[in-house]
Each structure stands twice: as structure tokens, then as C-alpha cells.
Amino acid sequence: MQTFLNALKTGSYLTAQRIHGYSLIFIMGYVLALSFVLTQRDGIIDKTGAEERTIGSDFINVYAAGVLANQGDASAAYDWQKHHAVEIAVAGKDIGYYGWHYPPFFLFLAQAFAKMPYLPALAVWQITSLAAALGVLYALFPRRETLLLTLAFPAFFINLGHGQNAFLTAALLGGFLLYLPKRPWLAGVLLGLLAYKPQFGVLMPLALLAGGYWRTLISASITVGGMIALSVAAFGVEIWQAFYDSLPLTKTIVLEQGSTGFHKIQSVFAAVRLWGGSISLGYAAQGVMQIALIALTIYCWRRKSTLDYPLKAAILVISSMLFSPYILDYDLFALAPALVLLVQRGLNQGFAPFEKTLLFLVWIMPFCTRPLAEQAFVPLGVLSMMLLLGRLSVRDKLAEIR
């Protein structure tokens, strides 16, 4: 027992040889799984699951929104019936509804993809956003292991299978952190572009305010303002009214009632609902978490902080994921910049007790967090992120006291 605990404490079982070997096994598994799906498809329909869906299932909502925008009816993307009708037309059958919940400026990308056939559009979307993410992560820690572990990261395959946008989120988030110290204006542009996923950007302005990064704040504000202006010029001011009018339905159906499935959502709110708690209790628990994360962000990023940049950057990324009540398991790929920064820091400065084990837990947990929550009611995603953040925060506090 003592040997086991010591291994968890030191992370001695995570040898370079094992990491390399098991990463290759994971990647080979992804290739085989993807090949099987593609060979068993019927047109753009995935026939391998319990229920039929399109290849890259969630991408259908982006593609359908782009079709509507290209037809001159962009506001209809926020009308669930009209949007669903286009999804049915694209898929050739009703495979269930995949909602469009993004701000209007994301329609520009959707329009571009909808000008291509569905499968080529999906391939371009995933390849280009993945290339951007890999480029940023490699720039954060330029070693081939960075690319290997990123491609083996279970959240990579989940995002790929859903045709989702976490590659883009990781690229923008990682790029923002990469350029913040030396190119604050560019960092602000990347942060502004992250507004397409606004739930993950709430803590960023607080960190910038606490740290005195005024140029980045200005740049981000100009970028967001510019995107809003462009969307109004392209689609009319009514597009924002349609987006606003759709929010209550999205909040009620998707989040509060859990039409997506509480086992898929990786938040404190979802954990409370998964355990049978009320909506009010879920929001209360999420609110307590948010207050703690706001305090932690300001504490870490204040001007007098003695924390090194990689540590406070990683804490900001993890905190941003925990802050949102709505984060799916594919979104967990956005943790990649934090994991890369923490591994680089640990190799350079040494790992704290249990830090390597917790890093491994956060890396591996997307593989099993959905089935664990569904079958055993264990929300491993949010629990593992909280454990890692707690370990980093305690280490951080002790370092400052010394």
C-alpha cells in the first residue's frame, strides 16, 4: 500500500517509455475507429452507433446555419424549426435536432463551410482548426512529445468525432496566453475572437485588469466590437435580436432540463443535477464555485503576484473551464494549453507531490467521464479539474508564503 501511495505521490509510474508507448496505442485506436466509421457510413450518415447521426454529428448545426445565411435568411438559424428543417434536408433524414447557439459573428465561418459539400467542409474544419491548435501548443512547448500527447489526448478524439470546435478554442486560448507577455495587441485580438465561445472568456478580463494588461483589454474590446459591427452590416441588426430571443429556450431546454444529458456536461451545475438536485441548488453551487474562481483569478494575476507566468496561465485556463455551467466533454480539449504549460514547468522546476498523477488524471478522464457519470453518477470531469486546480492553488500559496 505504501508503495502504491508513493507511486501516486511521485508519479514514478509515468515513465517516458510508457507515455510514448501508450500514446501511440491511443492514436492507433483513434485511427482504427475513424476508419471503421468512414467505411460503414451511408452517405454522410454514421451507421455505427445505437442511433443514426451524421458523420461529425454536431457539425450539422454549423453547416445548416451556414446554408440559411447563404440563402439570405441568417436569423432563421436561431429558429429551431427552420434550422432543423435544413438539417433534415442536408442529412436526407431526421437524425434529431442539433441546435445553433453561437453568437452571430460565428455565422461567417458557417457560411464559408456551407459553400462546400458536407464531408469536405467537415474535413477542412477539423484539419485547419487542429493544425492551428497543434501549432500553438508546440510553440508553448516545442518538443515532439507535445504533438504526440496532444494527438493521444482522449478529448482530441471526442472533439473529432463530434465535428466540434474545441480545436479552435484551444488555438485561440493558447495563442492568447502565448502572445500576452510580449505581443499584447495580438493577444487581445485572439481573446476577442474567443468571444464566439463567450462562456469560456468571462475570467479573462478580470485577469487582465488585475495584471494591468490594458493594451490587451483594449485590443480585445476593439476586436469584439468589430465583429459585432461586421455581423450587423452583413446580416442586419435583427440577427442579434434573434440570437437574444433564442437564449431563454437554450438555457431552459439544453442546460436546465438537460436535453444534452447531464452526464455529458462537465460542470458543478450539471453534477448537482446529475445527483438529483434542483435547478436552484445547481445554480447556487455553480455560483459558489464562480465566486471562488473570481477570487483565485484576481489573487493569481494581481500585479504584486510572485507567481511565474506558466503557473498562473494554467490556473486561468482550468478556472475558465470550471467557471461555465455549460461545458461538454469535447470542450475539454481546451485544457491542452494548461496541461502543456504545467508539464513544461514541472520538467523545468520539478513537480509538486501528486501533481503528475493529477495531470495524468485530467489528461485521461475525457475517455471515461461520460460513461462514469451516466452509469455510476460520478462526474469525473469536474472533480478531476477541481483536484488539479486545488493542488496548484495550495502549491502556489505555500510558494508565496516561503
VEXFIVO-726175 format. One record per atom (N, C-alpha, C, CB): z negated, y negated, x. Coordinates in steps of 0.05 Angstrom, whole numbers, plus 5000, padded with zeros to 4 digits. Glycine has a CB too. Example, Ala and Ser with C-alpha at 12.3 -4.5 7.8 and 13.67 -1.06 7.14 Angstrom:
% VEXFIVO-726175
484451145264484450905246484450665264481950895226485850455257485750215273484349995258488650125282
//
This chain:
% VEXFIVO-726175
500050245017500050005000500049755017497650004981498449765038498249535056500949485070496049575077502249695077504949675090506949545071505949945099506849625046508649525025508149225021508249664999505549145019504948855015505748695040501948825010505348805063506148665087509248625088505148815112510648825079513648805078514448585059514849075070513148565036513748355017513048085029512248394991510848065043509947815055511847715076507147845066512747895093514347815116517347835110513747985140518147995090520948035085522348195107522347765083520848365120521848515143524048715134519648665156524048795109526048985099528748855096525149095072528848585097531448445094532748405121531048165080533548625133534848615159537748515156534748885173538848415178541648325178543548555170542448205205542948785180544749015175544749085145543949255192542349095133542149155105543448945087539249195097542948695094544148475079547148495080543248205090548248535103551148565106552248805091551948585136551049025094551949275081551849265051550449505091549549175040549249165011551048944998546349125003551448725013553248515003556048625000553248275022557048785019559648905017559849094994560349045043557649244989557649434966557849274940555049604967556349064938556548894913559348784909554548664915560548684930563248564928565248784920564048434955565049014932566849234925566549314895566349484943564049304886563549364858564749164840560549374853564648904847565948694831568948734830565248414843570148804853573048844854573849074836573948894883572449284837573049524820572749454791571249754828570549314784570049244756572249064746567349114753572948864761575048674753577748814750575348444773578348994769580849154767580949324742581149324792578649444735578549614711579049444686575849754709577849214685578249034661581148954659576448784664582448884681585148794680587149014674585948664707586549254682588349474677588049584648587849704696585749534636585249624609585749414587582349724607586649184595587048964576589349014557587448694591589248874534591448874515592348584512590649004487594348504528595048224529592848074543595548104501591547884529589347734541586647834530589647434535586748064516584248174504583048384522584848304476580448344527578848534543577948764525576348394556578849004531578249244514575949414524580749414511574649324546572649494559569849464548572649434588569249264533566549224523566149344496565948934522563649314486562949414459564549264438559949394454565049004443566548834425568948714440564748614413571148684426573448564438573048274443575948604420574048174466573947894473576247834491571147824486576747584496578947514514577947554543579847224510579847604561579247604590578047334597581847664607575847334612574547084617573646954591576346884633571947094577571347044548570946744542569047194540569146614556568446334549570646134555565946254564572546204571574746024578576445954553576446134600576346134533577946084509577145824496577546314489574645734498573845484485575045244500570745464484575245264526576445054542579445034535575945094572580645264535583545274531584245174503584645564534582745254483583345164455582844864453581545314436580844764466580344474465582644324478577744394479583744434500586044314513588444314495586544454539588944534480591144554462591044334441591244834448588644294430588244084409588743804421585444104397587743764445588143504458591043454464586443484484592443654473595343624478596943584452596343874492595843674430597243634404596543354392596443844385594943204407594142934397591842934378596442804384590343154377588043174358585543254374588643374335584843094394582643174412580043184398582442964435579543014378576943014364576543284349576842784344578643424343578343674329577043894346581043784320576843844372575444034389572544054382575743954419571443844369568643844361568343934332567443564365570544004319570444114292570644414295572844004274568444554289568244834295570445004281565444944287571044934256573045084241575845054254573145004212576644804260579244744271579444864299579744444272577344834315577344944342577545254341574744854357576045374324576045664321578845764313573945764301580145614296582845694287584845704310583845494265584545514329586245514352585545754370586045254368582945814373582146044389583446304378579146074390583446334352584546564339587646574345584046564309588946344343591746334349592446414377592846064342590746324396591246384425590746674430589346204442588546784419587747064424589447264409584847104418590547174386592047344369590347504349593647544386587747454350585847574331583247424333585447884338581547474313578947344313576947504330577847324284576247394353574347524371571647384371575547534400570947244349568547094348568946814358566347234365567046634353567446354359566046284385566346174337567446144403566446034428566645734426568046154453564345604424564245314418564845144442561645244407565944904435566444694455564244494453569244564451562544464473560144294472560144084494557644454473562344044508562443864531563043574524564443964551562243384541562943104536566043074537561642924557567042864524569942834521571542824547570542584506570242724569571942694593572642974605570442534613571243184597572043454607574643544594569743654601575543404573578043474560580443434578578343304535580143254598582443214617583143474632581742994637581043614641581543874654582644074633578943984666581444074609582344264589585244224582580544234564586143974581588943914576590744034597589343614574589944004622591544104644591844404643590344024671589744544637589844834635591444934611587044954633591344784589592644874565595744834567591644714541596644714588599544694592600744934606600244444609598945124614599745374626599145604607598345424653600445834611599546074595596646134601601346314602595346274583592446314584591546444611591546484561592646674618591646814642592146664668592947084643594546544672594946374696592946134696597746274697592446014673590645794672587845884680590545674643586946114670584346224677584146274707583746484662586246394719586346454747586146194764588846614754587745994756587645744771584845614769589745544760583745624745581045504741578945634759580245534711578845904759576846044774577346024804576746334765579746044813580346044842579845774854583246124847580745564840580445294852577545204852582045094836576045264830573245174829571545344849572145204801572245604852570845774871571445674900571646064868573945604906574545514932573045254939577645454934572745084920571144834924568244904929571444654899567145094914564345174918563945294945563445364896565745474953565445614979565745405002567545834982567545214999567845015019565344845023570144835013564044765001561644605003559344775014560844504974559045015005556845185015557145245045556645444999559545295053560045345082559445085098562945435087560044855087559444605101556444565103560744365086554944655083552044635084550844815106550844705057552045055109551045245129553445405139548945435116554845305160557345415170557045685185558745225187556545895170556446165180557946345161553546255185559146555171560646735154558846875134562146945170556346905141554447035122554146865097551647065136554546605099554346435076556446515055554746135083558946565064561046645046560546925036563746635061559647105053559147385045557047395023558247545069554747265027552547275008553247124982550047155020554946914984555746774960557546944943557246514967559447084955561247264940559847514929563547344958557647584942556047814933553947734913554747954957553347484910551347374892552047464863551247064893550247614850550947714823551747494803548547854812550647254806551547034789554446964792549846784794555547014816558446974821560047144802559147044850559447404800560947584783560547524753560247874789558147444746557647374718559247134710554647324713559346934727560946694721563946764720560446474742564746924739567647014739568347154714568147184764566647344705567247494682567347334656565247704679565847114655565746944632567746714633562946834628569146684656571046464659569646204657573246484638567146184667565545954663565745754686562646034660564145544685564445314702562345284724564545064686560745484729558545454748559545424777556745704747562045514783563145464809563445164813565945604812564545024792564844734794562144594796566444634770560244684780557544574781556344594809555744704760556544824821555444864848556944694868555645164856559544664865561044504884560244204882564144524878559944104858559143824855556243784863559543744825554443954856551643934863551243954893549944144848552544164905552344194934553643974949553544454942555943874939557243644952555643394951559943604939554343344928552543114926550343124947551343114897549143354950546943384970548043374999545443644965550443485003551643475029552143195039554243645029553143025021554042755030551942545025556542685015549742605011547842395005546642255030545542524989545942395051544742255074546642065089543642455094549242135091551041975108553341845093552142155129554041945069556241825054555241785025558742005055553441595021552141554995554141484972550041344997556241344978558141274957559641514947560141064967560441684965561841934957559842124942562942084982557442134952555342294938555042204909552642284953555141944905554941834878557241914860554641534879559641914871561942004856561642294847564541964873560842464865560442744858558242784837559742914883556142624840553942644820554942544793551542474829556542334793557642234768559442444755559241984773561042584770562742794759561143024747564642904780558743064757556943274747556043204718554543304765556642964709555842894681557343064661556442594676559343214668560543404649558543614641563143534661556443654657554343844651551743684651554244084672551343504632549143294634546343414636549343114611545943654625543243764625542143824653543144014608543943844673543143904700542843654717545044094713543343424706543243184722540942994716545743034720539143074698537042894689535242804712535443024667534442984729532542924751533842774774531343174761536442784777537842664800537242364802540742714798537542204781536941914783534141864791537541774757532242024782529441984789529042034819527642174774530342234830530242284859531442054875531642554866533641954865534941734879533341474878537741684867532141424854530341194852527941214870529441164822526741454870524341494887525041464917523141764881527441554924528241544952529641284960529941764958530141114941531440854948534440884954530140734971535841074941538641124946540240954926539441424944540140694930541340514910544340534909540440224916545640554932548540564932549540814918549640574962548141034920548941274906548541244876547341514916546441114868545941064840548140894828543240934835548940684842551040504833553640654831551340264852554340814852556740964852556941164829557041114879554741304824554641504802554941364776551941654803553741134772553940984747556740894742552040744747558040794763560840704761562640934754561740564787562141164766563841404761563541494732563041634779561141504722560741584694561941384675557741624688561541124681562640914664565740934664561740644674566840984687569741004689570841244673570541034718569441464674570341704659570141654629568641954667568041514621567841454592570141264584565141314586570641064600572840874594575541024592572940654614576041204611578541354611578841524586578741524636576541654578576641824555577141664529574041984552576041424528576541244505579441154504574641004505580441084528583241004529585141224522583940904558584541474529586341704524586041814496585741924544583541814485583141964460582041784438581142184464581441524444580341344424577341364423581441414397576041154414573141144413572041354394572240864405573641444375572641644355572041904368574741684334573041964392572442214406569442234412574042234431568242004418565342004424563642034399564641754440564741924377563341964352563342254344564541784330565742384348565942674342564042834359568842764345563942764384562042904403559142874393562442804431558442624387555742564378555042714352555342264374556942714334556542854308556143154311558842794289557343264332557143554336554543644349559443654353553043464361550643534376548443664359549543294389547843554335545743684319546343984312545243534293548944034306549644314299549344494324552544324288550244384347549944534371547044594378551244384395545344384375542544414380541244614362541144144378541944604336540644784317541545074319541144684289544245114320545345384319545145524347548245374311546045384367546345504393543645534408548245354411542045314407539545324422537245424406538945044433536645284384534145344369534245614354533645124349536545674342536745924328537646154346538645894304538546084370539246284390541746454384536946464393543846324373546246474367547446594392548246294353547046454415547946564440546346804448547746344462543846814441541947034449539946924468543547264462537346934460535246824477535046984503532546834462535947234503535847394528537847294548536347684522539847134540541847024558541046754569544547004544539246614555538446344563536146364582537746174538536246214605534346244626532446004628535746284653531045944606529345714605526545784594530545484589524645604597522045644586522145644556520145414595523845464544524145464515525145734505526145234507527145844518528246104509526246324513530846164525524646314534522546514538520546514515521146474565519746284507517846264485519046374459516945974480521646304454522946404430523446704432525646264426524046804456524347094460521847244453525147154489519547124459516947254454516047204425514947154473517647084408516947044380515646784374515247254372515546604394514346334390516046164372513746204416514845964360516345784342518045584359514345624324519745444345521445244358519645024369523445124338517644934354515844724363514344814389513844654341513445054389511945154412513945174436510745434407516345254431518345264453518844994465520945384442519144794448519644524458517144414473520344334435514744484462512344394475512044514503509844474458512644764506512444894532514544784551512845204529517044744541519144624557518344344565521844624542517144194547516243914553514143904575515143784529512244094575510244104596511644164623508144324590513544354623515044414647516544164657516944644642517744024639519343784647517543564659520843674622515243524647513343324658512543404687510843294640511943654691511243754718513543714737510344044716515943774728518343754746518943464753520743884733518543284734518942994739516942904761518542824713514442984758512442904777513043024805509643004768513943274805514543404831516943274844515143704826518943204828521343064839520642804852523443024817519142644838518342384848516642414873516842214827514742604873513042654896514642734920511042874889516642914916518143014939520142804950519743254931521242634933523342454941522442174946525542454921519842114943518941844947519341764976515941814940519541504981520341415008518341495030520441105008515841525023513841595043513541905047511141485035515242055033515042345036515742425064516942475016514242615074514742725101516342985100512042775116517243055077518843305074521543275088519243375045522443495100525043495111527143515089525443735132529543425094531543395073532343665060534043265085532843885076533644135062531544235042534044345083528944195048526844295030526844135004524144275044526943865006526743714981529443734966526143414988531643774980534143814965534144074950536543814985533044294962532944554949530944534925531944764968528744394928526844364906528144214883524344214916529844014889531243864868533144044853532743624881534644214866536544394853535044584834538144544873532944714844531544904828530144764804529345054845529044534809527744384788529744304766526444134799532144234774534244154755535044384737536644044770535044624748535644864732533444914712536145104750530944894721528644944704528244724683526144974721529244484688528744254670530144294644529744004684532544414644534144434620533144664602537044474627532944614576532344834557534745024553531344724531537044934561539445094556540945144583541344954536540445374594541745464619542345764616540045404645544845834618545646114615545546254642548446134602545746524641545546674666547846614685545446974660550246554674552446474692551946214706555046464677550346034694549645774706548045814731548145604686546746044734545046094757546546084784543646364755549246104783550746064808550245794820553746104802549445594803548945324813546445314831548545134790544945534832542745554851543645604880540845784843546245674884547245744910546745524931550145794908547045264926546445064946543545074955547044784936541745124936538845134943538345384961537145154918539445604954539045854969540145824997540346094955542545705000543745665026541945475043546545545023541045265032539345075047536745205055538744825030535545365038532945485045533245705066531745605019535445855065535946055085536445925112538346235078538045715113538445565137535845455149540445335133534245345131531745225140529845445151530345075117529745665136527945885145528746005172527946105124531346025176532246135202531745945225535246195201531745685219531245485239528345425244532645225232526745435223523945355225521945575218523445125207522945805208521146015201520646015171518546005216520246255160519746285131516746295126521146545120515946175104513146195095512646485085512445985074510146565083509546835072510746865044506446875071511947085039513247165014515747005008511247134992516546805024518846645018521446805019519046415038521746975038524247135040524447325016524247305066522147435007522247614984522947464959519447754981521847224956522447064932525346964932520546824930526446904956529246834958531047064949529946744987530247304958531847544951531547594921530847784966529247554909528847594881530647404865525847544873530747144873532346954858535347024862531846664868536047124885538847204890539647434873539247264920537947634871538747884857538247874827537148114869536547694818535647704790537947664769533547504785540147504775542247494754543347764747544447304764543147954765544248224760542748364737544048394785540148294734538548454714537048284695536648624729537248014696535547844679536347874650535747554688538947904643539747924615538748194603542747904613539348424615538348674603535248694603539448904618533948584623531048594623529848434600529948484650531048194595530048034573530648164546531247754574533048284544533848404519532248654512536748464519531848824532530549084528527549074531531749284546526548924550523648924557522248654552523249004585523848454542522748184537521448064562520648204515522648114585521747994610523847784619521348214632523247524616525247324624525147274655524647054610526347464669526147464698527347214711527447704709529447104698530746874710528946644713533146794693527646554691525946324692523346384708525146234664522346634707519946704722520446694752518946974713522746804760523346804789523746524800525746984795525146354785525446084794522845934796527345934775521045984777518445854777516845954801516945904751516946204807515446314830516446194856515746624831519046184860520146064884519445774886523246104885519745624865519045344865516045304871519745204839514345474860511545454866510945514895509945644849512245714907511845774935512745534953513446024943514945414946515945184962514144944959518745114953513144904935511344674930508744704944510944634900507544944944505044984958505344954988503945264951507545074998508145045027508444745034510645205034509944605017510444325021507744165022512244214999506044225003503444075002501744125026501944144977501544375035500044445058501144315083499944745062503844305085505044175108504343885110508044205107504243745087503643465087500643415094504343335061498943595084496043555090495543585120494343765074496943775132496543815161497543585177497944075169
//
